Amino acid sequence: MLETSGDIVSIGLGALAVGYIVYEIDRRQRRLHEIWGVLGAHDEARTALLEKMVETGELQPYTGGALP
């Protein structure tokens, strides 16, 4: 299977490269989440409540110009 030490080294380097790519993707996703305030799965209940308030007329959606 692994005939030379070069095979072992290349498999190790490949595993490190894949690990780094996964780490970098996760880091960038967290950074974007912090910058843009993206709603996560835990915010679904709040969003549903706001939509219900708009449907009942308790809350009016913003229809004006550009947001600040």
Biopython code that builds the backbone (N, CA, C, O; Angstrom):
import numpy as np
from Bio.PDB.StructureBuilder import StructureBuilder

atoms = [
    (1, "MET", "N", (0.830, -1.186, 0.000)),
    (1, "MET", "CA", (0.000, 0.000, 0.000)),
    (1, "MET", "C", (0.881, 1.259, 0.000)),
    (1, "MET", "O", (0.937, 1.977, -0.999)),
    (2, "LEU", "N", (1.556, 1.521, 1.102)),
    (2, "LEU", "CA", (2.463, 2.665, 1.155)),
    (2, "LEU", "C", (3.876, 2.140, 0.955)),
    (2, "LEU", "O", (4.487, 1.605, 1.880)),
    (3, "GLU", "N", (4.383, 2.295, -0.244)),
    (3, "GLU", "CA", (5.657, 1.678, -0.589)),
    (3, "GLU", "C", (6.862, 2.512, -0.171)),
    (3, "GLU", "O", (7.915, 1.962, 0.151)),
    (4, "THR", "N", (6.718, 3.816, -0.174)),
    (4, "THR", "CA", (7.870, 4.651, 0.163)),
    (4, "THR", "C", (7.468, 5.693, 1.193)),
    (4, "THR", "O", (6.286, 5.942, 1.431)),
    (5, "SER", "N", (8.462, 6.278, 1.782)),
    (5, "SER", "CA", (8.193, 7.331, 2.755)),
    (5, "SER", "C", (7.627, 8.565, 2.039)),
    (5, "SER", "O", (6.945, 9.377, 2.663)),
    (6, "GLY", "N", (7.898, 8.709, 0.766)),
    (6, "GLY", "CA", (7.334, 9.820, -0.008)),
    (6, "GLY", "C", (5.821, 9.744, -0.078)),
    (6, "GLY", "O", (5.143, 10.771, -0.054)),
    (7, "ASP", "N", (5.280, 8.516, -0.165)),
    (7, "ASP", "CA", (3.821, 8.350, -0.164)),
    (7, "ASP", "C", (3.223, 8.811, 1.170)),
    (7, "ASP", "O", (2.184, 9.471, 1.209)),
    (8, "ILE", "N", (3.894, 8.453, 2.238)),
    (8, "ILE", "CA", (3.404, 8.838, 3.567)),
    (8, "ILE", "C", (3.433, 10.353, 3.727)),
    (8, "ILE", "O", (2.489, 10.949, 4.246)),
    (9, "VAL", "N", (4.502, 10.960, 3.287)),
    (9, "VAL", "CA", (4.632, 12.422, 3.386)),
    (9, "VAL", "C", (3.571, 13.105, 2.533)),
    (9, "VAL", "O", (2.957, 14.071, 2.985)),
    (10, "SER", "N", (3.338, 12.626, 1.304)),
    (10, "SER", "CA", (2.340, 13.284, 0.458)),
    (10, "SER", "C", (0.931, 13.100, 1.008)),
    (10, "SER", "O", (0.108, 14.007, 0.888)),
    (11, "ILE", "N", (0.633, 11.954, 1.605)),
    (11, "ILE", "CA", (-0.692, 11.769, 2.213)),
    (11, "ILE", "C", (-0.844, 12.701, 3.408)),
    (11, "ILE", "O", (-1.907, 13.290, 3.607)),
    (12, "GLY", "N", (0.206, 12.835, 4.197)),
    (12, "GLY", "CA", (0.159, 13.751, 5.345)),
    (12, "GLY", "C", (-0.035, 15.190, 4.931)),
    (12, "GLY", "O", (-0.841, 15.911, 5.519)),
    (13, "LEU", "N", (0.707, 15.610, 3.916)),
    (13, "LEU", "CA", (0.556, 16.990, 3.424)),
    (13, "LEU", "C", (-0.827, 17.224, 2.816)),
    (13, "LEU", "O", (-1.407, 18.299, 2.974)),
    (14, "GLY", "N", (-1.349, 16.216, 2.123)),
    (14, "GLY", "CA", (-2.696, 16.341, 1.563)),
    (14, "GLY", "C", (-3.740, 16.478, 2.653)),
    (14, "GLY", "O", (-4.668, 17.278, 2.527)),
    (15, "ALA", "N", (-3.599, 15.697, 3.733)),
    (15, "ALA", "CA", (-4.542, 15.791, 4.853)),
    (15, "ALA", "C", (-4.465, 17.159, 5.518)),
    (15, "ALA", "O", (-5.486, 17.738, 5.889)),
    (16, "LEU", "N", (-3.235, 17.675, 5.666)),
    (16, "LEU", "CA", (-3.083, 19.020, 6.236)),
    (16, "LEU", "C", (-3.716, 20.082, 5.340)),
    (16, "LEU", "O", (-4.345, 21.015, 5.838)),
    (17, "ALA", "N", (-3.559, 19.951, 4.046)),
    (17, "ALA", "CA", (-4.134, 20.916, 3.111)),
    (17, "ALA", "C", (-5.659, 20.902, 3.187)),
    (17, "ALA", "O", (-6.285, 21.962, 3.220)),
    (18, "VAL", "N", (-6.254, 19.725, 3.213)),
    (18, "VAL", "CA", (-7.712, 19.624, 3.302)),
    (18, "VAL", "C", (-8.200, 20.195, 4.631)),
    (18, "VAL", "O", (-9.208, 20.899, 4.676)),
    (19, "GLY", "N", (-7.485, 19.892, 5.710)),
    (19, "GLY", "CA", (-7.845, 20.430, 7.019)),
    (19, "GLY", "C", (-7.790, 21.950, 7.044)),
    (19, "GLY", "O", (-8.670, 22.598, 7.611)),
    (20, "TYR", "N", (-6.755, 22.520, 6.428)),
    (20, "TYR", "CA", (-6.643, 23.974, 6.380)),
    (20, "TYR", "C", (-7.775, 24.593, 5.575)),
    (20, "TYR", "O", (-8.315, 25.627, 5.969)),
    (21, "ILE", "N", (-8.141, 23.985, 4.464)),
    (21, "ILE", "CA", (-9.236, 24.510, 3.642)),
    (21, "ILE", "C", (-10.543, 24.512, 4.429)),
    (21, "ILE", "O", (-11.290, 25.489, 4.387)),
    (22, "VAL", "N", (-10.819, 23.432, 5.141)),
    (22, "VAL", "CA", (-12.042, 23.357, 5.952)),
    (22, "VAL", "C", (-12.023, 24.424, 7.041)),
    (22, "VAL", "O", (-13.030, 25.089, 7.284)),
    (23, "TYR", "N", (-10.871, 24.585, 7.697)),
    (23, "TYR", "CA", (-10.735, 25.613, 8.734)),
    (23, "TYR", "C", (-10.963, 27.005, 8.154)),
    (23, "TYR", "O", (-11.670, 27.813, 8.756)),
    (24, "GLU", "N", (-10.384, 27.293, 7.013)),
    (24, "GLU", "CA", (-10.496, 28.625, 6.396)),
    (24, "GLU", "C", (-11.935, 28.932, 5.982)),
    (24, "GLU", "O", (-12.400, 30.057, 6.164)),
    (25, "ILE", "N", (-12.634, 27.963, 5.436)),
    (25, "ILE", "CA", (-14.038, 28.160, 5.059)),
    (25, "ILE", "C", (-14.867, 28.477, 6.294)),
    (25, "ILE", "O", (-15.685, 29.396, 6.273)),
    (26, "ASP", "N", (-14.663, 27.722, 7.367)),
    (26, "ASP", "CA", (-15.406, 27.962, 8.602)),
    (26, "ASP", "C", (-15.097, 29.343, 9.169)),
    (26, "ASP", "O", (-16.002, 30.044, 9.621)),
    (27, "ARG", "N", (-13.826, 29.736, 9.149)),
    (27, "ARG", "CA", (-13.432, 31.045, 9.665)),
    (27, "ARG", "C", (-14.077, 32.171, 8.864)),
    (27, "ARG", "O", (-14.542, 33.154, 9.441)),
    (28, "ARG", "N", (-14.108, 32.037, 7.554)),
    (28, "ARG", "CA", (-14.709, 33.082, 6.719)),
    (28, "ARG", "C", (-16.221, 33.146, 6.911)),
    (28, "ARG", "O", (-16.797, 34.234, 6.897)),
    (29, "GLN", "N", (-16.870, 31.999, 7.089)),
    (29, "GLN", "CA", (-18.314, 32.006, 7.343)),
    (29, "GLN", "C", (-18.620, 32.715, 8.648)),
    (29, "GLN", "O", (-19.549, 33.519, 8.713)),
    (30, "ARG", "N", (-17.842, 32.426, 9.699)),
    (30, "ARG", "CA", (-18.057, 33.103, 10.981)),
    (30, "ARG", "C", (-17.834, 34.601, 10.855)),
    (30, "ARG", "O", (-18.579, 35.387, 11.440)),
    (31, "ARG", "N", (-16.814, 35.010, 10.096)),
    (31, "ARG", "CA", (-16.525, 36.431, 9.918)),
    (31, "ARG", "C", (-17.669, 37.137, 9.182)),
    (31, "ARG", "O", (-18.088, 38.224, 9.578)),
    (32, "LEU", "N", (-18.170, 36.515, 8.112)),
    (32, "LEU", "CA", (-19.298, 37.107, 7.393)),
    (32, "LEU", "C", (-20.527, 37.203, 8.286)),
    (32, "LEU", "O", (-21.269, 38.184, 8.232)),
    (33, "HIS", "N", (-20.738, 36.186, 9.102)),
    (33, "HIS", "CA", (-21.881, 36.204, 10.016)),
    (33, "HIS", "C", (-21.765, 37.379, 10.986)),
    (33, "HIS", "O", (-22.759, 38.049, 11.267)),
    (34, "GLU", "N", (-20.559, 37.633, 11.500)),
    (34, "GLU", "CA", (-20.355, 38.745, 12.421)),
    (34, "GLU", "C", (-20.504, 40.091, 11.718)),
    (34, "GLU", "O", (-21.081, 41.019, 12.285)),
    (35, "ILE", "N", (-19.990, 40.212, 10.487)),
    (35, "ILE", "CA", (-20.031, 41.484, 9.776)),
    (35, "ILE", "C", (-21.451, 41.840, 9.354)),
    (35, "ILE", "O", (-21.900, 42.961, 9.595)),
    (36, "TRP", "N", (-22.152, 40.925, 8.740)),
    (36, "TRP", "CA", (-23.448, 41.219, 8.154)),
    (36, "TRP", "C", (-24.617, 40.913, 9.074)),
    (36, "TRP", "O", (-25.754, 41.231, 8.728)),
    (37, "GLY", "N", (-24.385, 40.311, 10.225)),
    (37, "GLY", "CA", (-25.473, 40.005, 11.140)),
    (37, "GLY", "C", (-26.500, 39.075, 10.513)),
    (37, "GLY", "O", (-27.705, 39.284, 10.652)),
    (38, "VAL", "N", (-26.024, 38.064, 9.833)),
    (38, "VAL", "CA", (-26.898, 37.128, 9.144)),
    (38, "VAL", "C", (-27.748, 36.384, 10.168)),
    (38, "VAL", "O", (-27.259, 35.968, 11.219)),
    (39, "LEU", "N", (-29.016, 36.225, 9.845)),
    (39, "LEU", "CA", (-29.878, 35.484, 10.746)),
    (39, "LEU", "C", (-29.510, 34.013, 10.726)),
    (39, "LEU", "O", (-29.291, 33.432, 9.664)),
    (40, "GLY", "N", (-29.444, 33.428, 11.884)),
    (40, "GLY", "CA", (-29.135, 32.007, 11.996)),
    (40, "GLY", "C", (-30.396, 31.209, 12.247)),
    (40, "GLY", "O", (-31.502, 31.750, 12.225)),
    (41, "ALA", "N", (-30.228, 29.934, 12.482)),
    (41, "ALA", "CA", (-31.363, 29.038, 12.704)),
    (41, "ALA", "C", (-32.120, 29.416, 13.978)),
    (41, "ALA", "O", (-33.332, 29.217, 14.053)),
    (42, "HIS", "N", (-31.430, 29.955, 14.973)),
    (42, "HIS", "CA", (-32.088, 30.315, 16.223)),
    (42, "HIS", "C", (-32.963, 31.556, 16.090)),
    (42, "HIS", "O", (-33.760, 31.846, 16.982)),
    (43, "ASP", "N", (-32.827, 32.283, 15.001)),
    (43, "ASP", "CA", (-33.624, 33.487, 14.798)),
    (43, "ASP", "C", (-34.924, 33.223, 14.045)),
    (43, "ASP", "O", (-35.678, 34.161, 13.785)),
    (44, "GLU", "N", (-35.205, 31.968, 13.688)),
    (44, "GLU", "CA", (-36.414, 31.649, 12.933)),
    (44, "GLU", "C", (-37.678, 31.999, 13.721)),
    (44, "GLU", "O", (-38.656, 32.472, 13.142)),
    (45, "ALA", "N", (-37.664, 31.772, 15.021)),
    (45, "ALA", "CA", (-38.846, 32.077, 15.840)),
    (45, "ALA", "C", (-39.124, 33.580, 15.852)),
    (45, "ALA", "O", (-40.276, 34.007, 15.768)),
    (46, "ARG", "N", (-38.071, 34.368, 15.956)),
    (46, "ARG", "CA", (-38.254, 35.829, 15.949)),
    (46, "ARG", "C", (-38.792, 36.307, 14.609)),
    (46, "ARG", "O", (-39.681, 37.157, 14.560)),
    (47, "THR", "N", (-38.259, 35.768, 13.530)),
    (47, "THR", "CA", (-38.721, 36.147, 12.195)),
    (47, "THR", "C", (-40.183, 35.769, 12.013)),
    (47, "THR", "O", (-40.962, 36.556, 11.474)),
    (48, "ALA", "N", (-40.564, 34.579, 12.453)),
    (48, "ALA", "CA", (-41.961, 34.150, 12.342)),
    (48, "ALA", "C", (-42.876, 35.072, 13.150)),
    (48, "ALA", "O", (-43.970, 35.409, 12.698)),
    (49, "LEU", "N", (-42.436, 35.478, 14.338)),
    (49, "LEU", "CA", (-43.240, 36.383, 15.161)),
    (49, "LEU", "C", (-43.415, 37.732, 14.473)),
    (49, "LEU", "O", (-44.515, 38.285, 14.476)),
    (50, "LEU", "N", (-42.351, 38.269, 13.885)),
    (50, "LEU", "CA", (-42.451, 39.545, 13.179)),
    (50, "LEU", "C", (-43.388, 39.442, 11.977)),
    (50, "LEU", "O", (-44.180, 40.351, 11.730)),
    (51, "GLU", "N", (-43.304, 38.346, 11.231)),
    (51, "GLU", "CA", (-44.198, 38.162, 10.090)),
    (51, "GLU", "C", (-45.649, 38.067, 10.540)),
    (51, "GLU", "O", (-46.539, 38.591, 9.871)),
    (52, "LYS", "N", (-45.894, 37.412, 11.656)),
    (52, "LYS", "CA", (-47.258, 37.300, 12.191)),
    (52, "LYS", "C", (-47.775, 38.668, 12.615)),
    (52, "LYS", "O", (-48.948, 38.981, 12.410)),
    (53, "MET", "N", (-46.899, 39.487, 13.209)),
    (53, "MET", "CA", (-47.302, 40.834, 13.627)),
    (53, "MET", "C", (-47.661, 41.695, 12.415)),
    (53, "MET", "O", (-48.578, 42.512, 12.488)),
    (54, "VAL", "N", (-46.952, 41.520, 11.314)),
    (54, "VAL", "CA", (-47.262, 42.265, 10.095)),
    (54, "VAL", "C", (-48.601, 41.801, 9.535)),
    (54, "VAL", "O", (-49.410, 42.625, 9.107)),
    (55, "GLU", "N", (-48.846, 40.484, 9.532)),
    (55, "GLU", "CA", (-50.101, 39.953, 9.004)),
    (55, "GLU", "C", (-51.304, 40.434, 9.803)),
    (55, "GLU", "O", (-52.353, 40.706, 9.219)),
    (56, "THR", "N", (-51.182, 40.546, 11.118)),
    (56, "THR", "CA", (-52.305, 40.985, 11.957)),
    (56, "THR", "C", (-52.460, 42.495, 11.975)),
    (56, "THR", "O", (-53.446, 43.006, 12.506)),
    (57, "GLY", "N", (-51.504, 43.216, 11.405)),
    (57, "GLY", "CA", (-51.594, 44.670, 11.368)),
    (57, "GLY", "C", (-51.017, 45.327, 12.600)),
    (57, "GLY", "O", (-51.066, 46.551, 12.723)),
    (58, "GLU", "N", (-50.478, 44.555, 13.506)),
    (58, "GLU", "CA", (-49.895, 45.090, 14.728)),
    (58, "GLU", "C", (-48.594, 45.846, 14.431)),
    (58, "GLU", "O", (-48.202, 46.749, 15.170)),
    (59, "LEU", "N", (-47.937, 45.459, 13.340)),
    (59, "LEU", "CA", (-46.694, 46.062, 12.939)),
    (59, "LEU", "C", (-46.768, 46.377, 11.447)),
    (59, "LEU", "O", (-47.224, 45.546, 10.662)),
    (60, "GLN", "N", (-46.323, 47.568, 11.050)),
    (60, "GLN", "CA", (-46.359, 47.954, 9.648)),
    (60, "GLN", "C", (-44.977, 47.761, 9.025)),
    (60, "GLN", "O", (-43.983, 48.188, 9.612)),
    (61, "PRO", "N", (-44.886, 47.131, 7.853)),
    (61, "PRO", "CA", (-43.581, 46.983, 7.216)),
    (61, "PRO", "C", (-43.052, 48.328, 6.730)),
    (61, "PRO", "O", (-43.832, 49.225, 6.410)),
    (62, "TYR", "N", (-41.750, 48.469, 6.673)),
    (62, "TYR", "CA", (-41.125, 49.692, 6.214)),
    (62, "TYR", "C", (-41.253, 49.770, 4.707)),
    (62, "TYR", "O", (-40.790, 48.877, 3.997)),
    (63, "THR", "N", (-41.873, 50.821, 4.211)),
    (63, "THR", "CA", (-42.060, 50.980, 2.767)),
    (63, "THR", "C", (-41.435, 52.270, 2.244)),
    (63, "THR", "O", (-41.640, 52.638, 1.087)),
    (64, "GLY", "N", (-40.682, 52.947, 3.085)),
    (64, "GLY", "CA", (-40.075, 54.212, 2.701)),
    (64, "GLY", "C", (-38.878, 54.018, 1.792)),
    (64, "GLY", "O", (-38.744, 52.997, 1.118)),
    (65, "GLY", "N", (-38.011, 55.018, 1.787)),
    (65, "GLY", "CA", (-36.835, 55.015, 0.911)),
    (65, "GLY", "C", (-35.764, 54.047, 1.391)),
    (65, "GLY", "O", (-36.045, 53.063, 2.075)),
    (66, "ALA", "N", (-34.559, 54.349, 1.022)),
    (66, "ALA", "CA", (-33.425, 53.492, 1.372)),
    (66, "ALA", "C", (-33.206, 53.501, 2.875)),
    (66, "ALA", "O", (-33.409, 54.513, 3.545)),
    (67, "LEU", "N", (-32.794, 52.370, 3.382)),
    (67, "LEU", "CA", (-32.498, 52.267, 4.801)),
    (67, "LEU", "C", (-31.158, 52.920, 5.082)),
    (67, "LEU", "O", (-30.259, 52.877, 4.242)),
    (68, "PRO", "N", (-31.013, 53.526, 6.258)),
    (68, "PRO", "CA", (-29.729, 54.180, 6.585)),
    (68, "PRO", "C", (-28.632, 53.185, 6.764)),
    (68, "PRO", "O", (-27.494, 53.565, 7.042)),
]
sb = StructureBuilder()
sb.init_structure("model")
sb.init_model(0)
sb.init_chain("A")
sb.init_seg("    ")
for serial, (resi, resn, name, xyz) in enumerate(atoms, 1):
    if name == "N":
        sb.init_residue(resn, " ", resi, " ")
    sb.init_atom(name, np.array(xyz, "f"), 0.0, 1.0, " ", f" {name:<3s}", serial, name[0])
structure = sb.get_structure()
